[in-house]
Amino acid sequence: MSTQTQTLELAGLPANAELATREHGKRLVALLAALGWLGGAAVTQWWPALDDWPYTRELLILKLVLAVLSLAIGVAGWRSGASAQAQTHAGSGRLEVWFKAWLRARLNTWLSAAAWLLALSLGITAWEIATAQLEWLPRPFFAPPQALIAVYADDLPRLAASVAHSFVLLAYGYAAGALTGFVIGVAIGWSKAVGYWLHPVLRLVGPLPATAWLPLAFFFFPSSFSASVFLIALATAFPVAVLTWSGVASVNSAYYDVARTLGAKPSFLILRVAIPAALPSVFVGLFMGLGASFAVLIVAEMMGVKAGLGWYLQWAQGWAAYSNMYAALLVMALMCSGLITLLFRVRDRLLAWQKGMLKW
């Protein structure tokens, strides 16, 4: 590899024509996204809606802000690429290239999101035309984008309280289930005696949906909150236990032989050999458990808990407030996606040697 190619890679610049074309395309998409948001703003401003929807002005302002943001990303990408290439050809020092690499990486992240900015501009504009301008979609089942802005502006305290309650409930249940499943998985994978007794129970109870235990949970537990925590923990524990058990059981026996040769005790073999080697499988179980726990969370809140996003959804459906329902669904999607992203960050930090093999 040539010195010039290494310098280009350190600066985050493309080292061949294919990558240069790709970078050029990202900048062009960012500029197209700016045009898309400007076109959407023009639709909001000059195409009258069939009804007087509140917060239309706020929707217009939001589109203009996103247009300016997209334009700034595209212009910054063009200027950054041109200036970096000029500095590289002029013989920029290695230290200077490293100094600017971080800013270049952040800009590349925004440029990578330009396609989504363009898609959102087109999608939201089409959504607004089909609901507010033409009313092709029947009311009240479908609402325009400004109706969601109205929900976030007018009903924010109730929605924020629901999010906080759901987060607390999910945290308790997921933590309890993950810890229980991890301990059970390690015990089954390590001890044949424990596996003899717990494996049949796990195979019998584990595949059953956690929601099937709703009547018994609400009967045996003193409150709907504790019953919901139990159901979430049950949904989380099964995939964590199975994947942890699989990871511990599949550890190469040579690792144990080497450790025993050096005088390792059983506690050392479990804590320092079996568990670290099984961590990739453990995190797969944690990801699966998070998705299952989130589904059970919503069902439990709909059935018995008097707060949370599930309760909010049921309340919105009962009052035919479908715009509130869509706003809550969007919050739920962002919440779940954010928690999964956070779990991936923890995974990448603990398993740095696997970083890049699985991305989110």
C-alpha positions, 0 to 999 in steps of 0.5 A: 500500500502506497504512502498516499493511499495510507494518508487518504485512509487516515483522513477518511478519504476514498482511496480509489475511484469507486469510493470517490464515486460513492462519496460524491453520490452521498453529497448529491443525495444530501442536496436532493434531500434539501430539495425534497424538504423544500418541496414538502414545505411548498406543499404545506404552504401553498396547497390548502388542506381540506380541513383546518389542521392545527400545528400546520405552521409548526410542520412548515417550520420543521420542514424548513429546518430539515431542509437547511440541515440537509443543505448544510450536510451536503455543502459541508461534504463538498467543501470537506472533500475538496479541501482535504484533497487539496491539502493531501496533494499539497503534502499535509503532515500526518499529524494534521491528517489525524487531527481532522480524521474525527471531524471527517468521520462525524461528517461521513456519519451525517452523509450516510444518513442523507438517503434517509433524509431524502426518503423521509422528505418524500414519505412525509410529503406523500403522507400529508397529501394523502391525508390533509390535502386530498383526504384519500385515507378515511378519518379518523383512522388516519391523521396527517403529520401535523396531528402527531405534532399536536399530540407531542405538543398538547399531550406531552405530560401524559405521554412522557409519564407513560414512557417513564412508567414503561421504562421502569417496568421494563428495566425491572423485568428485563434485569431480573429475567436476564440475571435469572436466565444467565445463572440458569444457563451457566448452571445447565451448561456447566453441571450435568446434575443441574442440567438433569433437573432443569433442562426438562423444566426449561423445555416444558415451560420455556416455549410457552408464550409469557402472555399465556401466564397472564391470568395466573400472574395477576392472581398470585402476585399482589399487584399488577406491577409485580405481575407484569415484572414477572411476565417480562422476566419470564419472557427474557429468561428463556432465550438468555438461558438457552443461549447462555447454556449453548455458549457454555456447553460449546466452549472448547475443552482444551481451554479447561485442560490448559487452565487445570494444568496451571492449577485453576480451580472450578470457580476460576474455570467458570468465571474466567474461562466458561463465561468469557468464552460464552459471552457472544452467545449470551449477548444474542440471548440478551437481544432476543430477550429484549425484543420478547420483553418489549412485546410482553410489556405492552400486553401486560400494560394493556391488561392490568397496569394503569399506566405506561405505553400499553395503557396509553395505546388502549386509552387512545383506541378507546377514545378513537384518538388514532393520532395519539395512538400513532404518536405512541407507536412512534415513541415505542419504536424509538424507545426499543431501537434506542435500547437495542442500540445501547445494548450493542454499544455494551456488547462492542465494548465488552467484545472488542475483538468481535467489533464489526462482525455484527452492526446495528 
